[in-house]
Amino acid sequence: MANIVQFENVGLRYGTGQETLSDLSFNLASGAFYFLTGASGAGKTSLLKLLYLAQRPSRGIIRLFGEDAVTMPRGRLPGFRRRIGVVFQDFRLIPHLSIADNIALPLRVAGVPEADVSGPVSEMLAWVGLGDRGAARPATLSGGEQQRVAIARAVIGRPEILVADEPTGNVDPEMADRLLLLFDSLNRLGTTVLVATHDLHLLSRVPDAQMMRLDKGRLQDPTGALLHPPGRQG
């Protein structure tokens, strides 16, 4: 499998303090599934921000889809971001839009004809157990329900990369398993999936997944598999 993400000696520093992330070098193979683990404060969210282009590194090289994402002109970033689905910890739903319209947003931004929007949105609502809540506003939903809406929005466009930051943190174990099944199904369709989690229970749910572990801003990869994924081309 070819690499869809490449980090080479990447460091991230906020302000003038110590580096939050240091010497990150790894590859993510196209179509693979990864878990990112680590204690609170290890730098998981910061790493994800680099990957979905919300933050530029202080040093090092990041390549996405074969292109240098660090030196890329800002005008090209929105097009790249549309190829990456993101599930945020704080959901980031648009309060004045209905649940259905929040989920539909990536399709509309991508220019999908309106006639082709309602069907996928209805399927997503049903999958995350909110089939009868499409007209509701985010404020009327529980935290767990809002999390499910955020996940549906992130995956509806079948992104090439899906990045999820603690996606099961606000749902019960049954729904967590259901959402992980959704991620696994998307992965089997070809999407590269990276799920940041502290819930080690999830790791056994995707037997083929690889694990990345951050410890105080450094990637722990004793096997080297993330530097040289099996079956890598080139």
C-alpha positions as CSV (number, residue, x, y, z in Angstrom):
1,M,0.0,0.0,0.0
2,A,1.2,3.5,-0.8
3,N,1.6,6.1,2.0
4,I,-1.2,8.7,2.2
5,V,0.5,10.5,5.1
6,Q,4.2,11.0,5.8
7,F,5.7,12.8,8.8
8,E,9.5,13.4,8.9
9,N,11.1,14.8,12.1
10,V,8.1,16.9,12.8
11,G,8.0,19.1,15.9
12,L,5.3,21.5,17.2
13,R,5.8,24.3,19.6
14,Y,3.2,26.7,20.9
15,G,4.7,30.1,21.6
16,T,8.1,30.1,23.2
17,G,7.6,27.1,25.5
18,Q,8.9,23.5,25.2
19,E,7.9,21.5,22.2
20,T,4.5,19.8,22.5
21,L,5.5,17.3,19.9
22,S,9.0,16.2,19.1
23,D,10.7,14.2,16.3
24,L,7.6,12.6,14.9
25,S,8.4,10.3,12.0
26,F,5.8,7.9,10.7
27,N,3.8,6.9,7.6
28,L,0.1,6.1,7.3
29,A,-0.7,3.6,4.6
30,S,-3.6,4.3,2.2
31,G,-6.6,2.3,3.3
32,A,-5.3,1.2,6.7
33,F,-6.8,1.6,10.2
34,Y,-4.9,3.2,13.1
35,F,-5.5,3.9,16.8
36,L,-3.7,6.7,18.5
37,T,-3.4,6.3,22.2
38,G,-1.6,8.1,25.1
39,A,-2.3,9.6,28.4
40,S,-4.1,12.9,28.7
41,G,-1.7,15.7,27.7
42,A,0.5,13.4,25.6
43,G,-0.2,15.4,22.5
44,K,-2.9,13.4,20.6
45,T,-5.1,16.4,19.7
46,S,-2.1,18.4,18.6
47,L,-0.9,15.6,16.3
48,L,-4.4,15.4,14.8
49,K,-4.4,19.2,14.2
50,L,-1.3,18.8,12.1
51,L,-2.8,16.0,10.1
52,Y,-6.0,17.8,9.2
53,L,-4.1,21.0,8.5
54,A,-5.5,23.2,11.3
55,Q,-1.9,23.7,12.6
56,R,1.4,24.0,10.8
57,P,4.5,22.4,12.4
58,S,7.3,24.3,13.9
59,R,9.7,22.1,12.0
60,G,9.9,19.0,9.9
61,I,8.1,17.7,6.8
62,I,4.4,16.6,6.4
63,R,3.2,15.1,3.1
64,L,-0.5,14.4,2.5
65,F,-1.6,12.7,-0.7
66,G,2.0,12.9,-2.0
67,E,2.3,16.7,-1.6
68,D,4.2,18.9,0.9
69,A,1.5,20.2,3.2
70,V,3.8,22.6,5.1
71,T,4.8,24.8,2.2
72,M,1.5,24.5,0.4
73,P,-0.1,27.9,-0.4
74,R,-3.0,28.7,1.9
75,G,-5.3,29.0,-1.1
76,R,-5.0,25.3,-1.7
77,L,-5.7,24.2,1.9
78,P,-9.5,24.2,1.7
79,G,-9.5,21.7,-1.2
80,F,-7.2,19.4,0.7
81,R,-9.2,19.7,3.9
82,R,-12.3,18.5,2.0
83,R,-10.5,15.2,1.5
84,I,-10.2,14.7,5.3
85,G,-13.2,14.0,7.5
86,V,-12.7,15.2,11.1
87,V,-14.6,14.3,14.3
88,F,-13.8,16.9,16.9
89,Q,-13.9,16.5,20.7
90,D,-16.1,19.5,21.0
91,F,-18.4,18.5,18.1
92,R,-18.4,22.0,16.4
93,L,-22.0,21.7,15.2
94,I,-23.6,24.8,13.8
95,P,-26.3,25.8,16.3
96,H,-28.8,27.5,14.0
97,L,-28.8,24.6,11.5
98,S,-31.0,21.5,11.9
99,I,-29.3,18.2,12.6
100,A,-30.0,17.1,9.0
101,D,-28.4,20.3,7.6
102,N,-25.3,19.9,9.8
103,I,-24.8,16.5,8.4
104,A,-25.4,17.7,4.9
105,L,-22.9,20.5,5.1
106,P,-19.9,18.6,3.6
107,L,-21.9,17.5,0.6
108,R,-23.2,21.0,-0.1
109,V,-19.7,22.6,0.3
110,A,-18.5,20.0,-2.2
111,G,-21.2,21.0,-4.6
112,V,-23.3,17.9,-4.6
113,P,-26.6,18.5,-6.3
114,E,-29.4,19.0,-3.7
115,A,-31.4,16.1,-5.2
116,D,-28.5,13.8,-4.1
117,V,-28.2,15.1,-0.6
118,S,-31.3,14.0,1.3
119,G,-30.8,10.2,0.7
120,P,-27.3,10.0,2.2
121,V,-28.3,12.3,5.1
122,S,-31.3,10.1,5.9
123,E,-29.1,7.0,5.8
124,M,-26.6,8.6,8.2
125,L,-29.3,9.7,10.6
126,A,-30.6,6.2,10.7
127,W,-27.2,4.6,11.2
128,V,-26.4,6.7,14.2
129,G,-29.8,6.2,15.7
130,L,-31.2,9.6,15.1
131,G,-33.6,8.9,12.2
132,D,-36.4,10.9,13.9
133,R,-34.4,13.9,14.9
134,G,-33.4,15.4,11.6
135,A,-35.3,18.6,12.2
136,A,-34.0,19.2,15.7
137,R,-31.4,21.8,16.6
138,P,-28.1,20.7,18.2
139,A,-29.0,22.4,21.6
140,T,-31.9,20.1,22.1
141,L,-29.7,17.0,21.9
142,S,-27.6,15.3,24.6
143,G,-23.9,15.3,24.4
144,G,-23.8,11.7,23.1
145,E,-26.4,12.6,20.4
146,Q,-24.4,15.6,19.3
147,Q,-21.3,13.3,19.1
148,R,-23.2,11.0,16.8
149,V,-24.2,13.9,14.6
150,A,-20.6,15.1,14.4
151,I,-19.5,11.6,13.3
152,A,-22.2,11.4,10.7
153,R,-21.1,14.8,9.3
154,A,-17.5,13.6,9.2
155,V,-18.1,10.4,7.2
156,I,-21.0,11.3,4.9
157,G,-18.7,12.4,2.1
158,R,-16.6,9.2,2.3
159,P,-13.3,11.1,2.9
160,E,-10.0,9.7,1.9
161,I,-8.8,10.2,5.5
162,L,-11.0,10.1,8.6
163,V,-9.5,11.6,11.8
164,A,-11.5,11.1,15.0
165,D,-10.6,12.7,18.3
166,E,-12.1,10.6,21.2
167,P,-15.2,9.8,19.1
168,T,-16.7,7.5,21.7
169,G,-16.1,9.6,24.7
170,N,-19.8,10.7,25.2
171,V,-21.7,7.6,24.1
172,D,-22.5,4.3,25.9
173,P,-20.6,1.1,25.1
174,E,-23.2,-0.3,22.7
175,M,-23.2,2.9,20.6
176,A,-19.4,3.0,20.8
177,D,-19.2,-0.4,19.2
178,R,-21.8,0.7,16.6
179,L,-19.8,3.8,15.7
180,L,-16.6,1.8,15.5
181,L,-18.3,-0.6,13.1
182,L,-19.2,2.4,11.0
183,F,-15.5,3.5,10.9
184,D,-14.5,-0.1,10.1
185,S,-17.0,-0.2,7.3
186,L,-15.7,3.1,5.9
187,N,-12.2,1.8,6.1
188,R,-13.1,-1.3,4.2
189,L,-14.3,1.0,1.4
190,G,-10.8,2.5,1.2
191,T,-10.7,5.3,3.7
192,T,-7.6,5.6,5.9
193,V,-8.9,5.9,9.5
194,L,-7.0,7.3,12.5
195,V,-8.9,7.2,15.8
196,A,-7.5,8.9,18.9
197,T,-8.7,7.3,22.1
198,H,-7.9,6.5,25.7
199,D,-10.4,3.6,25.7
200,L,-8.3,0.5,25.3
201,H,-11.5,-1.6,25.1
202,L,-11.9,-0.3,21.5
203,L,-8.5,-1.6,20.3
204,S,-9.7,-5.2,20.2
205,R,-12.7,-4.3,18.1
206,V,-10.6,-3.8,14.9
207,P,-8.1,-6.7,14.9
208,D,-6.3,-5.5,11.8
209,A,-5.7,-2.0,13.2
210,Q,-2.2,-0.7,14.0
211,M,-1.6,1.2,17.2
212,M,0.4,4.5,17.6
213,R,1.2,5.6,21.2
214,L,2.3,9.1,22.2
215,D,4.2,9.6,25.4
216,K,5.1,13.2,26.4
217,G,4.9,14.3,22.8
218,R,7.0,11.5,21.3
219,L,5.8,8.6,19.3
220,Q,6.4,5.2,20.7
221,D,6.7,2.7,17.9
222,P,9.0,-0.2,19.0
223,T,8.2,-2.4,16.0
224,G,9.0,0.2,13.4
225,A,5.9,-0.8,11.5
226,L,4.8,2.8,11.1
227,L,8.0,3.8,9.4
228,H,7.9,0.8,7.0
229,P,4.3,-0.4,6.7
230,P,3.9,-4.0,5.4
231,G,3.3,-4.1,1.6
232,R,4.5,-0.5,1.1
233,Q,5.1,0.3,-2.5
234,G,8.1,2.3,-3.8
